[in-house]
Amino acid sequence: MQLTGVQARILPDAEAVADAALGIMLAAAEEAIGARGVFRIVLTGGSTPLLAYRKLAGASAHWADWHIYHGDERCLPSEDAERNSRAADETWLLQVPIPREQVHAIPAERGAEAAAAAYEPIVAAALPFDLVLLGMGEDGHTASLFPEHEIRPGPLVMPVHEAPKPPPERVSLTPSALCRTRRMLVLVTGAGKRPAMHRWLAGEGLPVARVAVGGNALVLLDEAATPQLEH
Ligand code: 6PG
């Protein structure tokens, strides 16, 4: 399957996607820590990555050198079950000894504008990332970059209002930040993502397509999300 400007690997199912993502994340960490003494990874929200996060909870790694960032966050109280930071904590980050001062949650409970402003210097100090993880919504969004939403050039972090995926108020890294990375992985699983994958294959300028090209991404998708090849 040929996606313009990115590589794609089709795997049998979500478990295989999570296993492949685990292997790539651990290898990227070893390489970064060996070369620079630190591994800076941006996490995606949503449900797709949770299988891989649970596998990381049982993995062995040089956790003391991992620095965690988030690609986006929902403007909800910090302990809300729908927060991306809460999901990553519960499935993985609270089960491994990454120093908590190295886990950089987006303070989205402060509201979109204040949180974006507060997170901007944290992202600026972290660039370039070593690995950016992304998902894809059924409309082709990634992080909280939605179709038809303006993305101003310049900022690394932006407030998001009226997001079509609830909650409406969010904070997102922009392509300027997401694409400043040594590696990028996009995880796509499930039949619900097939129409967006079809649109991506057809060359539509979806947010995920734009970011994936900019980040020279590897897309890991399962067969359920893979459009049936036109015959
Ligand atoms: C979010 C995510 C979002 C997610 C996609 C896919 O905050 O919702 O960051 O970009 O990656 O919507 O979500 P699923 O993995 O749940 O399908």
Boltz pocket constraint, residues with backbone or C-beta under 6 A from the ligand:
constraints:
  - pocket:
      binder: B
      contacts: [[A, 44], [A, 45], [A, 46], [A, 47], [A, 48], [A, 49], [A, 72], [A, 73], [A, 74], [A, 84], [A, 134], [A, 135], [A, 136], [A, 137], [A, 138], [A, 141], [A, 142], [A, 143], [A, 144], [A, 165], [A, 166]]
      max_distance: 6.0
